[in-house]
Amino acid sequence: MSTFAFNDSRKRLSTLIMMCLATASYVSDANAEDASYAADDEQEKDRSFLCLAEQAIYHSNLFHLNRTTTDVEQRLGPGASRYNTALRTTACVEGHWQKEPQEFLLRAAIDDNRYLDNKILNHTSGNAELTWNWQTAGNWHGQLGGDYQRALGTFVNDRPLVKDIVQSYRYFAEVNHDFGAHIIARVRGSRTDTSHDAEERRVDNYRSTTGVAELILMSRAENYLGFGVQRVDAVYPFPVVIGDVTFDRDYREDSALARFHYELAGKTSFEGAVGYLKHEYKHDPSTNYQGEVWRAALNWQPRENIQFVIAGWKNLASYFDSEADHFISRGASLTPKWTPDDKWTISMPLRWERQQYIFRSVLTATLEPREDKVKIAGIDINFRPRNSLYIDLNYSYEQRDSSLPLYGYTDEMTALQIQWRF
């Protein structure tokens, strides 16, 4: 791992997992001693648990290769396959502890991933989050915490194909002050460090700092209207050199946004945001972007067991493992959900998205303009026969058409997970 990344990342993950487990043990003891929690807050108790899960995942096109690619073994080595079945064993913990007015939340999981058809991809992944929701006298409250993620790259933008484990640390703090019952002032800051372990991808290591200031107007019905500004500074320690040209991808992003939430008659809610964003490269303004951004969502529940969520958006986005490849995302989604009883939940997410890339990665810096169209359809079936047993079955179909044929593909994914909570 480079000097930019945390050299003791595994030690940090182990320490955070152990801290979460120790806190969970303390939470369990505290709840046992507090009779009021045992008698009056069963729902909160349910949020503290340990769990074990086993998942089987099948991909028809794991590496997201286009239809014309047939030399998979030449690219990835003997035994490599376009399709793949993987098994994932997960141990996790979630805890909730509250001593008015303070609240602590923790989540942590560690996964053992075993690939039956592409064993070179076997790896350990995980995530952890610890949050303190604090409050003091004088209407001051906020958050303090951090989270960690370790995961295999998505292979959406990886050409050539390599096994790349991406690690990300994020620390955040938030301060709120209530001016009466209906006005909240908020300041929030975060720092993210992301690193790649594949030699070919370490050039995409980056560090970002984000600051947010917002004023929120609340109604008695808890609807709100917020006005805020945000600044993101991102640094890439390793410049990209192609031929005699150096690509310095450090950037600053400023945005102003108004967001809202409104609920009508308990069955319909609207939420959304609209604003303006400027994304400027500090040393190379040739592909700067500025323009309006927005998002809108309608949540409609015509009956108690039927729900529809419709959303549309335009924003500047990137994949977590290819942050340098920003794209203008325009899209829409529809998710019908049916809950026939308290044991079953069935949903069918549908998504369409157009991605117009602004090209700053090492792989796309010299290529022609890229625009992708992504269509995703799926079905999720969740079954909870007992409070401690969860069974999830998921299927999704993804089709990506790209102006650069190298990045077009189709993929089908089927996953079955069984989870026990203790």
C-alpha positions in Angstrom: 0.0 0.0 0.0 1.3 3.5 -0.8 2.5 6.0 1.8 -0.7 8.0 1.0 -2.9 5.2 2.4 -3.1 4.1 6.0 -0.2 1.7 6.4 -1.9 -0.1 9.3 -5.3 -0.5 7.6 -5.8 -4.1 8.7 -4.9 -3.2 12.3 -7.3 -0.3 12.2 -10.1 -2.6 10.9 -9.4 -5.2 13.6 -9.4 -2.5 16.3 -12.6 -1.0 15.1 -14.4 -4.4 14.9 -13.1 -5.4 18.4 -14.3 -2.0 19.7 -17.7 -2.5 18.2 -17.9 -6.1 19.7 -16.9 -4.8 23.1 -19.4 -2.0 22.9 -22.1 -4.4 21.9 -21.3 -6.5 24.9 -21.5 -3.4 27.1 -24.8 -2.5 25.4 -26.3 -5.9 26.2 -25.2 -5.7 29.9 -26.5 -2.1 30.2 -29.9 -3.0 28.8 -30.2 -6.0 31.1 -29.6 -3.8 34.1 -32.0 -1.1 33.0 -35.6 -2.3 33.7 -37.2 0.6 31.8 -35.6 -0.6 28.5 -36.6 -4.1 29.1 -40.2 -3.1 29.8 -40.8 -0.1 27.6 -38.5 -0.2 24.6 -38.6 -3.6 22.9 -38.2 -2.0 19.5 -34.9 -0.4 20.5 -33.6 -3.7 22.0 -34.2 -5.4 18.7 -31.6 -3.1 17.2 -28.8 -4.7 19.2 -27.7 -8.0 17.9 -25.0 -10.3 16.6 -25.5 -12.1 13.3 -24.1 -14.7 11.0 -25.0 -15.0 7.3 -24.2 -17.2 4.4 -24.8 -16.0 0.8 -24.4 -17.6 -2.6 -24.1 -15.2 -5.6 -24.1 -16.1 -9.3 -22.9 -13.6 -12.0 -23.3 -14.4 -15.7 -20.7 -11.7 -16.5 -18.7 -11.0 -13.4 -16.0 -8.9 -15.1 -18.6 -6.9 -17.1 -17.0 -7.8 -20.4 -18.5 -6.8 -23.8 -20.0 -9.4 -26.1 -16.9 -9.6 -28.4 -14.4 -10.4 -25.6 -13.6 -14.1 -25.8 -10.0 -14.3 -24.5 -10.9 -14.3 -20.8 -8.2 -16.7 -19.8 -5.5 -14.8 -21.7 -6.6 -11.6 -19.9 -7.0 -13.0 -16.4 -5.0 -16.2 -16.3 -5.7 -20.0 -16.6 -9.1 -21.0 -15.2 -10.6 -17.6 -15.4 -14.2 -17.4 -16.4 -16.7 -14.8 -17.5 -19.4 -16.3 -15.3 -18.9 -17.0 -11.6 -20.4 -18.4 -8.4 -19.2 -17.0 -5.1 -19.9 -17.9 -1.5 -19.8 -15.2 1.2 -19.7 -15.9 5.0 -20.5 -12.8 7.1 -20.2 -12.1 10.8 -21.8 -8.8 11.9 -22.9 -6.8 14.9 -25.3 -3.9 15.4 -25.7 -2.1 18.6 -27.8 0.8 20.0 -27.3 2.3 23.4 -29.1 5.4 24.8 -28.6 7.3 28.0 -30.7 10.4 27.6 -29.9 12.6 25.9 -26.9 10.8 24.4 -27.1 8.0 21.8 -24.5 5.6 20.4 -24.9 3.5 17.3 -22.5 0.9 15.9 -22.5 -1.4 12.9 -19.7 -3.7 11.8 -19.4 -6.7 9.5 -16.5 -8.9 8.2 -16.9 -11.1 5.1 -15.0 -14.1 3.8 -15.5 -14.2 0.0 -14.8 -17.4 -1.9 -15.0 -17.5 -5.7 -15.6 -20.9 -7.2 -14.8 -20.1 -10.8 -12.2 -17.3 -10.4 -10.3 -18.2 -7.2 -7.7 -15.4 -7.7 -10.5 -13.0 -6.5 -10.8 -14.6 -3.0 -10.6 -11.9 -0.4 -11.8 -10.5 2.9 -14.1 -7.5 2.9 -15.8 -5.6 5.6 -17.3 -2.4 6.9 -17.7 -0.7 10.3 -19.4 2.5 11.5 -19.5 4.1 14.9 -21.7 7.2 15.6 -22.3 9.3 18.6 -25.5 11.4 18.5 -24.8 13.9 21.1 -26.8 16.7 22.8 -26.1 19.4 25.3 -28.0 22.0 27.1 -28.9 25.1 25.1 -30.4 23.4 22.1 -27.0 22.2 20.7 -26.9 18.7 19.2 -25.1 16.8 16.5 -23.0 13.8 15.4 -19.5 12.5 15.7 -18.2 9.3 14.2 -16.4 7.4 11.5 -16.8 4.5 9.1 -14.7 2.1 7.1 -15.2 0.1 4.0 -13.1 -2.6 2.3 -14.5 -4.1 -0.9 -13.5 -5.6 -4.3 -13.7 -3.2 -7.2 -16.8 -3.3 -9.4 -15.1 -4.0 -12.8 -17.4 -1.4 -14.3 -14.6 0.9 -15.4 -11.5 -1.4 -14.9 -9.7 -2.0 -18.2 -7.3 -3.9 -18.1 -8.9 -6.2 -15.5 -7.1 -6.6 -12.2 -8.1 -7.7 -8.7 -8.3 -4.4 -6.8 -9.3 -4.2 -3.1 -10.5 -0.6 -2.3 -10.3 0.7 1.2 -12.0 3.9 2.4 -11.9 5.6 5.8 -14.3 8.5 6.6 -14.5 10.7 9.7 -17.4 13.1 10.2 -18.7 15.7 12.7 -21.9 17.7 12.7 -23.1 20.5 14.9 -26.7 21.7 15.0 -28.3 24.6 16.9 -32.1 25.0 17.3 -33.5 28.5 17.1 -36.9 27.8 18.7 -39.0 24.9 17.6 -38.8 25.4 13.8 -35.4 26.7 12.7 -32.2 24.6 12.7 -28.7 25.8 11.7 -26.3 23.0 10.7 -22.6 22.7 10.0 -21.1 19.4 8.9 -17.6 18.3 7.9 -16.0 15.0 6.8 -12.7 13.7 5.6 -12.3 10.6 3.3 -9.2 8.7 2.5 -9.5 6.0 -0.2 -6.7 3.7 -1.5 -6.4 0.9 -4.0 -4.1 -2.2 -3.4 -3.6 -3.1 -7.1 -0.4 -1.5 -8.5 -2.2 -0.4 -11.7 -4.9 1.4 -9.7 -2.9 3.2 -7.0 -2.7 6.2 -9.2 -6.5 6.6 -8.3 -5.8 6.9 -4.6 -7.4 10.1 -3.3 -8.2 12.2 -0.3 -11.3 14.5 0.0 -12.5 17.0 2.5 -16.2 18.1 2.6 -17.8 21.0 4.4 -21.6 21.8 4.6 -23.6 24.7 6.0 -27.4 24.6 6.0 -30.4 26.3 7.4 -33.5 24.2 7.9 -37.1 25.3 8.4 -39.3 22.7 10.1 -43.1 22.6 10.4 -45.1 21.2 13.2 -45.8 18.2 11.1 -42.0 17.7 10.6 -42.0 18.7 7.0 -39.0 20.8 6.2 -37.3 23.2 3.7 -33.6 23.5 3.8 -31.1 25.8 2.2 -27.4 24.9 2.1 -24.0 25.2 0.5 -21.3 22.6 0.2 -17.6 22.5 -0.7 -15.5 19.4 -1.6 -11.7 19.5 -2.0 -10.2 16.4 -3.5 -6.4 15.6 -3.9 -4.8 12.9 -6.0 -1.2 12.4 -4.7 0.0 10.7 -7.9 -0.4 12.7 -11.2 -1.1 10.7 -14.3 1.5 11.0 -17.1 0.6 9.8 -20.6 3.3 10.4 -23.1 4.5 13.9 -22.4 1.2 15.1 -20.9 0.6 15.3 -17.2 -3.0 15.0 -16.0 -3.5 16.6 -12.5 -6.9 15.6 -11.3 -7.1 17.6 -8.1 -10.5 19.4 -8.0 -12.8 21.7 -6.0 -16.5 21.3 -6.1 -19.0 24.0 -4.8 -22.7 23.6 -4.8 -25.8 25.4 -3.4 -28.9 23.4 -2.8 -32.5 23.8 -1.6 -34.1 20.6 -0.4 -37.6 19.8 1.0 -39.8 17.1 2.4 -43.6 17.2 2.5 -46.0 14.5 3.7 -49.7 14.5 2.7 -52.4 12.5 4.6 -49.9 9.9 5.8 -50.1 8.1 2.4 -48.1 10.3 0.1 -44.8 12.1 0.6 -42.7 14.3 -1.7 -39.0 15.0 -1.2 -36.4 16.5 -3.4 -33.6 19.0 -3.9 -32.6 21.5 -6.6 -29.4 23.5 -6.9 -26.3 24.5 -8.9 -22.9 22.9 -8.9 -19.4 23.9 -10.1 -16.8 21.2 -10.5 -13.4 22.8 -11.2 -10.0 21.1 -11.7 -7.3 23.1 -10.0 -4.7 22.8 -12.7 -6.6 21.8 -15.9 -9.8 23.6 -16.6 -10.4 21.9 -19.9 -13.2 19.6 -18.6 -14.7 21.7 -15.8 -18.4 21.3 -15.3 -21.1 23.6 -14.0 -24.8 23.4 -14.2 -28.0 22.7 -12.3 -28.5 19.5 -10.3 -31.8 18.1 -8.9 -33.5 15.1 -7.4 -37.2 14.4 -6.8 -39.0 11.4 -5.3 -42.6 10.5 -4.7 -43.5 7.9 -2.1 -47.1 6.7 -2.5 -48.8 4.1 -0.3 -52.3 3.6 -1.6 -52.9 0.7 0.7 -51.1 -0.4 3.9 -49.3 -3.3 2.2 -48.6 -1.6 -1.2 -46.1 1.1 -1.8 -44.6 2.8 -4.9 -41.5 5.0 -4.9 -40.8 7.0 -8.1 -37.6 9.1 -8.4 -35.8 11.2 -11.0 -32.5 13.1 -10.9 -29.7 14.9 -12.5 -26.4 15.2 -10.7 -22.6 14.7 -10.9 -21.6 11.2 -9.7 -18.9 8.6 -9.7 -18.4 4.9 -8.7 -16.8 4.4 -5.3 -13.8 2.5 -6.9 -13.4 5.0 -9.8 -13.9 8.3 -8.2 -11.8 10.1 -10.8 -14.3 9.1 -13.5 -17.0 11.6 -12.9 -20.1 11.6 -15.0 -23.3 13.6 -15.3 -26.1 11.3 -14.3 -29.6 11.7 -15.6 -32.1 9.0 -14.6 -35.3 7.7 -13.2 -36.4 4.8 -11.0 -39.5 3.0 -10.0 -39.8 0.6 -7.1 -43.1 -1.1 -6.4 -43.2 -2.9 -3.0 -45.8 -5.4 -1.7 -45.9 -6.6 1.9 -48.6 -9.3 2.1 -48.0 -9.9 5.8 -45.4 -9.2 8.4 -43.2 -12.0 7.2 -42.9 -11.3 3.5 -41.7 -8.2 1.5 -41.5 -8.3 -2.3 -40.1 -5.4 -4.4 -39.3 -4.9 -8.1 -36.7 -2.1 -8.6 -36.5 -0.6 -12.1 -33.8 1.9 -13.0 -32.7 3.8 -16.1 -29.7 6.1 -16.2 -27.7 8.0 -18.8 -24.1 8.7 -17.8 -22.1 11.4 -19.6 -18.5 11.1 -18.5 -16.2 14.1 -18.1 -13.1 12.0 -18.4 -10.4 12.3 -15.8 -9.2 8.7 -15.1 -5.9 7.3 -16.3 -7.8 5.0 -18.7 -10.2 7.5 -20.3 -8.1 10.6 -20.3 -7.1 10.2 -24.0 -10.2 8.5 -25.4 -13.2 9.9 -27.3 -16.1 11.3 -25.3 -18.0 8.5 -23.5 -21.7 8.2 -22.8 -23.4 5.2 -21.3 -27.0 4.1 -21.0 -27.7 1.8 -18.1 -30.9 -0.2 -17.6 -31.4 -2.3 -14.5 -34.4 -4.5 -13.5 -34.8 -6.9 -10.6 -36.9 -8.5 -8.0 -36.1 -8.8 -4.2 -37.9 -11.3 -2.0 -37.4 -11.0 1.7 -38.8 -13.7 4.1 -38.7 -13.5 7.9 -40.2 -16.7 9.3 -38.9 -15.9 12.8 -37.5 -12.7 14.5 -34.0 -14.2 14.4 -34.1 -15.6 10.8 -33.9 -13.6 7.6 -34.0 -15.1 4.1 -33.3 -12.9 1.0 -33.6 -13.8 -2.6 -32.5 -11.3 -5.2 -32.3 -11.3 -9.0 -31.2 -8.4 -11.2 -30.5 -7.8 -14.9 -28.2 -5.0 -16.0 -27.6 -3.8 -19.6 -25.0 -1.1 -20.3 -24.7 0.4 -23.8 -21.7 2.7 -24.3 -20.4 5.0 -27.0 -17.0 3.2 -26.2 -17.8 -0.5 -27.0 -15.1 -1.5 -24.5 -17.4 -0.6 -21.6 -20.7 -2.1 -22.9 -22.0 -5.3 -21.3 -24.9 -7.3 -19.9 -24.9 -9.1 -16.6 -27.4 -11.2 -14.6 -26.9 -11.6 -10.9 -28.8 -14.0 -8.6 -28.2 -14.1 -4.8 -29.6 -16.1 -1.9 -28.7 -15.1 1.7 -29.7 -16.6 5.0 -29.0 -14.6 8.1 -29.3 -15.6 11.8 -29.5 -12.9 14.5 -28.7 -13.5 18.1 
